Amino acid sequence: MPTLTTKAQVTIPKRIRTILGVKPGDEVDFDVKNDTIILLKKKKLPIAKWKGFLGHGRTDKLMEELR
């Protein structure tokens, strides 16, 4: 049974991490319903993987080229 540390942290058991498919760096969320805590893996938006793909530039110039 995981124990709360002095920093209010707890280790998620490996079995649960495997079921949820969470890895270090993944974001999780918590919900409480009827005295039950629910751990949720936050989904990344598909667009997040494309962040910075086009490099650094001016958005207005890029939008004009695309039109």
C-alpha positions as CSV (number, residue, x, y, z in Angstrom):
1,M,0.0,0.0,0.0
2,P,1.5,3.4,-1.0
3,T,2.2,5.8,1.8
4,L,1.9,9.6,1.6
5,T,5.3,11.3,2.0
6,T,6.0,14.5,3.9
7,K,5.7,16.3,0.6
8,A,2.2,14.9,0.0
9,Q,3.5,12.6,-2.7
10,V,2.6,9.0,-3.4
11,T,4.0,6.5,-5.8
12,I,1.5,5.1,-8.3
13,P,1.9,1.3,-8.2
14,K,3.4,-0.3,-11.3
15,R,0.2,-2.3,-12.0
16,I,-1.8,0.9,-12.2
17,R,0.9,2.7,-14.3
18,T,0.9,-0.2,-16.8
19,I,-2.9,-0.2,-17.0
20,L,-3.1,3.5,-17.7
21,G,0.0,3.5,-19.8
22,V,1.6,6.4,-17.9
23,K,5.3,7.1,-18.0
24,P,7.5,9.7,-16.3
25,G,6.6,13.1,-17.7
26,D,3.0,12.2,-18.5
27,E,0.3,14.4,-17.0
28,V,-2.4,12.9,-14.8
29,D,-5.5,14.4,-13.2
30,F,-7.5,13.4,-10.2
31,D,-11.3,13.4,-9.6
32,V,-13.3,12.6,-6.5
33,K,-16.6,10.9,-6.6
34,N,-18.4,9.5,-3.6
35,D,-15.2,9.2,-1.4
36,T,-13.4,7.5,-4.3
37,I,-10.4,9.1,-6.0
38,I,-10.1,8.5,-9.7
39,L,-6.7,8.8,-11.4
40,L,-6.9,9.9,-15.1
41,K,-4.2,10.0,-17.7
42,K,-4.5,13.4,-19.4
43,K,-4.6,13.1,-23.2
44,K,-2.3,15.2,-25.3
45,L,-3.8,17.1,-28.1
46,P,-2.7,15.7,-31.4
47,I,-1.6,19.1,-32.6
48,A,0.9,19.3,-29.7
49,K,3.2,16.9,-31.6
50,W,3.4,19.4,-34.4
51,K,4.4,22.4,-32.2
52,G,7.4,24.1,-33.8
53,F,7.3,21.9,-36.9
54,L,7.3,24.9,-39.2
55,G,10.1,26.6,-37.4
56,H,10.2,30.1,-36.2
57,G,8.6,32.7,-38.4
58,R,5.8,35.2,-38.7
59,T,2.4,33.6,-38.6
60,D,0.8,36.4,-40.7
61,K,3.3,35.7,-43.5
62,L,2.7,32.0,-43.4
63,M,-1.1,32.4,-43.4
64,E,-0.8,34.7,-46.5
65,E,1.2,32.1,-48.3
66,L,-1.3,29.4,-47.4
67,R,-4.2,31.4,-48.8
